[in-house]
Amino acid sequence: MISRLRNVILAVALAGTALGQPAMASNAEPTRILDPEMAEKLKQNQGITLQWINWDQRGSAFVSDKDGAWTLRASQSQIDGPGSLFLDGRIVEIGSDYFLFDGVVQIKDTPDAARHCEKRDIWRFAVTQNRTYWRIRTFEWCDYLTDYIDIYFPKDAR
């Protein structure tokens, strides 16, 4: 219960402005939605994980839509340690088995203390092998460790 509350508090703290919307430019390009069904699944996702933190205790992933420009802000924190994952940016495109995320991915203190990885890029998340989640497709973007970042479909989807 305490760990779940901690994740909720962290997610709310990271949620941005007073209205709970991620900070972004008001003139952002609209998100290209090529598959409305997958877009709805992304909007109603069931959280995010980084394998170094925990696959069983998911963090929160918030997708919001402002004038057709979708954003993603997500975080996961280690229950009994300093490890954390944070994503913040814009969803550029959503297809039938992928989405493109233009933003920052940050990993701190996991799997090793003092590890700090942060990069802004256009990241591809994809569904492979009939899985029920999108997985980031750039695995070794920081210090040659393989990072699996997954965002989960809503329950009963696919």
Secondary structure by P-SEA (a helix, b strand, c coil): caaaaaaaaaaaaacccccccccccccccccccccaaaaaaaaaccccccccccccbbbbbbbbbcccbbbbbbcccccccccbbbbbbbbcccccccccccbbbbbcccccccbbbbbbcbbbbbbcccccbbbcccccccccbbbbbbbbcccccc
